[in-house]
Structures are given as structure tokens and as C-alpha cells.
Amino acid sequence: MHQGGSIFLFSIALVFTPVNVGQGIAYDLAHPARQYTLPDELLEISGITDVDVNTIACLQDEAAMLYFIDLVSGSITRRLNFGVPGDYEGLTRVGELYFALRSDGLINRLRLRDGAIELLDTFRLAIPNHNIEGLGYDEAQDRVLVSPKDFAKGDKATRDERVIHAFDPVTGKMSAEPALRFSVSGIIAQAEAMGVQLPMRKTDNGRELPALKLRLSSVAVHPRTEHYYLLSAVDHVLLVLDRNARLVSLNVLDPLAFAKPEGITFLLSGDMLISNEGKDGQADLLRFNGQ
């Protein structure tokens, strides 16, 4: 067991194939450029966000604490408490502001200044969801994206729908229309047309059907393509959609490498980082070079 703020680096090799995600951006999900093994205090790492070219910030579930990780030295450089403990899941940065999401929809709006964190205010998201895990910043539209893990109850079509909400980072007001709306069945149809091998399940009568749930744990926007990157930890899936909700790629992640993918963010270089909660061992952070 590793204690304290040190993060140990080593490389891993998996039997996997590189995945193209459109417009000249490619990530080899089998071979991370770096793997950061996280200390015990980040066992339940949840949301992550970029800070600068060499730093990310993250949350630890149940702790109202921002942790800052240096991507060069591989160490936790700062721990800043911002409130009372709670089920914190999503995190994103907008300039000097940080938005920390509690799973019940409470947003903590924070400001980092002179090395200290200040709680500016809190507000609750005006959406019907009760289990919300992901936040991401859409710079092109200057809005904060919200990816719920749960979905609306109702008939089959309602249960099939997935919605990415958005709010204004200054006012906290929800956008009148969702940033993205798509259906699980529509994604399955597009993926099958692209020849993607989907996870399957057997029904009680022996039929095989796609086992895709798309219970979203995180959302991020690529800095160059402006594609939406959506993680579903329960499926071990990384879904990439364009701004019209058309499928760019659906990547089934190896559960041995991605134990529980809970957070995703990008650096300005295009490098992608995915955090994995420590399901049966230590948590880690995987970095993939943007090509």
C-alpha cells in the first residue's frame, strides 16, 4: 500500500487495438503514455479537470477536497478543503472558477486565488435527475455540461433517452435546451452499422442482445475536434459523439486496465486523461497522447 502524496509511475501493456476517433485524433487505448498509481487517499477518485499543461485537479468521493496532481513529478502538490463531506462526483474548471458537483445536484462554485480556495456560492441543478456524476466545460459554447448517471422513468422510449444538460458558469442558469440528446438504441444501431463489436447479454429465452446501458459517469469536450467524450463506467465504454449527437466512435474498454473509469479530461495539447476508481485495488490515472 502506498501512503502520502507520492504517485508511482510505470507502463502497462494490454492486448488491445488503437482506436481512431475522427478528424485526425487517435488514442491508443491499449498503451497509455503514463500510468499514475494513486495513493490510498484517492482510492475513490471521481471527477477530474485540467488546470494547466502539467497539472490536473480531482475530487475524492465523500471528501470536500480539491487535490492537485503534478503530471511531471507524479505527486499531489496541494489539498484544499472547500466544505463539508458529501458524495462529490463531478468537477470542472472555468478560468479561475471550479465547479464541484454533489451527486444529488448541488453545485459548489469555487474560486482559486493566491493558492487558496474560496466557496463563492452553492446552487442546485434544475433537472429531474437524482444521481448525477459528470461535469465538463464546453469552451466553444461557454457552458458547463452535466451528465446524469440515472435516466428518466416512464415508457420504453423515455427510458431509452440520454440527455446532457448545460448551465451558464456565471449565472448558474440552466440552458433552455439540452446540449445533447440521444438514445441508447440509436447509438447501438450506429455502432452496429460501423461494425463495432458490442458487449452482449442473453435474455431468458436465449436471445442475444446488446448489453449497452450508457449510465454516464463523466463528460469532456475535446479541445480541437469539439467532440463530446462520454464515459460509462458500468459498461466500460468510452462514447464519442459530434455536436449533432452522431456517433464518432464507441470504444469498449478493457476492464483489467479500466477498473472503474469515473473521470475524463483533456489537456490543451490534446492528451486525454482517464481516472479509475480503485475497485479491487489502487486507483490510477491513465494518460493517452493525442496524435
C-alpha positions in Angstrom: 0.0 0.0 0.0 1.3 3.4 -0.9 0.8 6.3 1.5 1.1 10.0 1.3 1.3 12.2 -1.8 3.7 10.2 -3.9 2.4 8.7 -7.1 4.3 5.8 -8.7 4.7 5.7 -12.5 5.1 2.6 -14.7 4.0 1.5 -18.1 1.4 -1.2 -18.9 0.8 -3.2 -22.0 -2.6 -4.7 -22.9 -3.9 -6.7 -25.8 -5.9 -4.0 -27.5 -6.0 -2.1 -30.7 -5.6 1.6 -31.4 -8.9 3.4 -31.8 -9.5 6.2 -34.3 -11.9 8.9 -33.0 -12.2 11.1 -36.0 -10.7 14.3 -37.6 -7.1 13.1 -37.3 -7.2 12.5 -33.5 -6.2 9.0 -32.4 -5.7 7.4 -29.0 -4.1 4.0 -28.5 -6.2 2.8 -25.6 -4.0 -0.3 -25.2 -0.9 1.7 -24.4 -1.1 4.7 -22.1 1.8 7.1 -22.3 1.8 7.2 -18.5 0.1 5.4 -15.7 -0.1 7.1 -12.3 -0.8 4.8 -9.4 -2.7 6.9 -6.9 -2.2 6.9 -3.1 -4.8 5.4 -0.8 -6.4 8.8 0.0 -7.6 8.9 -3.7 -9.0 5.3 -3.7 -12.4 6.6 -4.7 -11.3 9.3 -7.1 -14.2 10.8 -9.0 -14.2 14.0 -11.1 -11.0 15.3 -12.7 -10.3 18.5 -14.6 -7.3 20.1 -16.3 -5.6 23.1 -14.6 -2.6 23.8 -16.8 -0.3 21.9 -19.2 1.3 19.9 -16.3 -1.5 19.8 -13.6 -4.9 18.4 -13.1 -7.3 18.7 -10.1 -9.5 15.9 -8.8 -12.1 15.0 -6.2 -12.2 12.1 -3.8 -15.7 10.7 -3.2 -17.1 11.7 0.2 -14.4 14.5 0.8 -15.0 18.2 0.1 -11.4 18.5 -1.0 -9.6 19.6 -4.2 -6.5 17.6 -4.9 -3.9 19.0 -7.4 -1.7 16.4 -9.2 1.6 17.4 -10.9 1.7 15.3 -14.1 5.5 15.7 -14.4 6.6 14.7 -10.9 3.6 12.5 -10.3 2.8 13.9 -6.8 -0.1 15.6 -5.1 1.1 19.2 -4.7 -1.9 20.7 -2.9 -5.0 19.7 -0.9 -7.7 22.4 -0.5 -10.8 21.8 1.6 -13.9 23.7 0.4 -16.8 22.4 2.6 -18.5 19.6 4.5 -18.1 16.0 3.4 -20.6 14.7 0.8 -21.0 12.4 -2.3 -18.9 14.6 -4.7 -18.7 13.2 -8.2 -18.1 15.8 -10.9 -15.5 18.6 -11.3 -14.6 21.1 -14.0 -12.7 24.3 -14.3 -13.7 27.6 -16.0 -10.8 30.0 -15.7 -10.2 30.5 -12.0 -13.6 29.0 -11.1 -14.1 25.4 -10.2 -17.4 23.7 -10.1 -17.7 20.7 -7.7 -20.9 18.5 -8.2 -22.5 16.6 -5.4 -24.4 13.6 -6.8 -27.8 15.0 -5.7 -27.3 18.0 -8.0 -25.8 20.5 -5.6 -23.1 22.6 -7.2 -20.3 24.3 -5.2 -18.9 27.2 -7.1 -15.3 27.8 -6.0 -12.6 30.3 -6.8 -8.9 29.6 -6.6 -6.9 32.7 -5.9 -3.4 33.1 -4.4 -3.2 29.5 -3.5 -6.4 29.4 -1.5 -9.9 28.1 -2.3 -13.0 30.3 -1.7 -16.5 29.0 -1.7 -18.4 31.6 -3.7 -21.9 30.0 -3.5 -23.9 26.8 -3.9 -26.9 26.2 -6.1 -29.0 23.1 -7.1 -29.3 22.0 -10.7 -32.8 22.4 -12.1 -33.0 19.0 -13.6 -35.1 15.9 -12.7 -32.2 13.6 -12.1 -31.2 12.4 -8.7 -27.9 10.6 -9.4 -25.6 12.9 -11.3 -21.9 12.2 -11.7 -20.3 14.3 -14.5 -19.3 17.9 -15.2 -17.3 19.2 -18.2 -16.7 22.6 -19.7 -17.7 23.4 -23.3 -15.4 26.3 -24.1 -16.8 27.0 -27.5 -20.3 27.5 -26.1 -19.1 28.8 -22.7 -21.3 26.4 -20.8 -20.8 23.7 -18.1 -22.1 20.3 -19.2 -23.9 17.9 -16.9 -24.0 14.2 -17.4 -26.5 12.3 -15.2 -26.0 8.7 -14.4 -29.7 8.0 -13.9 -32.4 8.5 -16.6 -36.0 9.5 -16.7 -38.6 6.9 -15.7 -41.5 6.2 -18.0 -42.2 4.3 -21.1 -39.6 2.4 -23.1 -38.7 5.4 -25.3 -38.3 7.7 -22.2 -36.0 5.1 -20.5 -34.0 4.8 -23.7 -33.2 8.5 -23.9 -30.0 10.1 -22.6 -29.6 13.8 -22.1 -26.6 16.1 -21.5 -27.7 19.3 -19.7 -25.8 22.6 -19.5 -25.7 25.7 -17.4 -24.2 29.1 -17.5 -21.0 29.3 -15.4 -21.7 32.9 -14.4 -25.4 32.8 -13.5 -25.9 29.1 -12.9 -29.0 29.2 -15.1 -29.8 26.0 -17.0 -29.8 26.2 -20.8 -33.3 26.1 -22.3 -32.4 23.1 -24.4 -30.1 20.2 -23.6 -26.6 20.3 -25.0 -27.0 16.8 -26.3 -29.9 14.3 -26.6 -29.6 10.8 -27.9 -31.0 7.3 -27.4 -29.3 4.1 -26.4 -31.0 2.2 -29.2 -29.8 4.9 -31.7 -26.2 4.5 -30.6 -26.5 0.7 -30.8 -27.8 1.0 -34.4 -25.0 3.4 -35.4 -22.3 1.3 -33.8 -23.5 -1.9 -35.4 -23.5 -0.1 -38.8 -19.9 0.8 -38.2 -19.0 -2.8 -37.3 -18.3 -2.1 -33.6 -18.4 -5.3 -31.6 -20.7 -4.5 -28.7 -21.0 -6.3 -25.3 -23.8 -8.8 -25.4 -26.3 -10.3 -23.0 -28.6 -13.3 -23.1 -32.3 -13.0 -22.4 -34.3 -15.5 -20.5 -35.4 -17.1 -23.8 -31.8 -17.4 -25.0 -31.7 -14.4 -27.4 -28.5 -12.3 -27.6 -28.9 -8.6 -27.4 -26.5 -5.7 -27.0 -25.8 -5.1 -23.3 -25.3 -1.3 -23.5 -26.7 0.8 -20.6 -24.8 4.1 -21.0 -25.1 5.2 -17.4 -22.9 8.2 -17.7 -20.1 8.9 -15.2 -18.3 11.8 -16.9 -18.2 14.2 -19.9 -15.5 16.2 -21.5 -15.1 18.2 -24.8 -12.1 17.6 -27.0 -10.1 20.9 -27.4 -9.6 20.5 -31.1 -12.4 18.4 -32.6 -15.0 19.7 -30.1 -16.4 16.2 -29.9 -18.2 15.0 -26.7 -16.4 12.2 -24.8 -18.7 10.3 -22.5 -17.7 7.6 -20.1 -20.0 4.9 -18.8 -18.2 3.1 -16.0 -20.8 0.4 -15.7 -20.4 -0.6 -19.4 -16.6 0.1 -19.6 -17.4 2.3 -22.6 -16.0 5.5 -24.0 -18.5 7.0 -26.3 -17.5 9.8 -28.7 -20.3 12.0 -30.3 -20.2 15.0 -32.5 -22.2 18.1 -31.8 -25.2 16.7 -33.6 -25.2 13.6 -31.4 -23.9 11.5 -34.3 -21.6 8.6 -33.3 -17.9 9.1 -34.0 -16.8 6.0 -32.1 -17.8 3.6 -29.4 -14.8 2.1 -27.5 -15.3 -0.9 -25.3 -12.6 -0.5 -22.6 -10.6 -3.4 -21.2 -11.8 -3.8 -17.5 -8.3 -5.0 -16.5 -6.9 -1.6 -17.4 -10.0 0.5 -16.7 -11.3 -0.9 -13.5 -13.9 1.8 -12.9 -13.5 4.8 -15.3 -15.1 7.7 -13.4 -13.4 10.8 -14.8 -12.1 12.2 -18.0 -10.4 15.5 -19.1 -8.1 16.8 -21.8 -5.0 19.0 -21.8 -4.7 21.7 -24.4 -2.2 19.5 -26.2 -5.0 17.0 -26.9 -3.7 14.5 -24.4 -6.5 12.6 -22.7 -6.6 11.6 -19.1 -9.0 9.0 -17.6 -9.2 8.3 -13.9 -10.1 4.8 -12.5 -11.6 4.3 -9.0 -9.8 1.6 -7.1 -12.4 -1.2 -7.4 -10.4 -4.1 -6.1 -7.1 -2.4 -5.7 -5.5 1.0 -6.1 -6.9 3.8 -8.1 -5.0 5.1 -11.1 -4.8 7.8 -13.7 -4.1 6.9 -17.4 -2.7 9.4 -19.8 -3.0 9.0 -23.6 -1.2 11.1 -26.2 -3.2 12.9 -28.7 -1.9 12.1 -32.2 
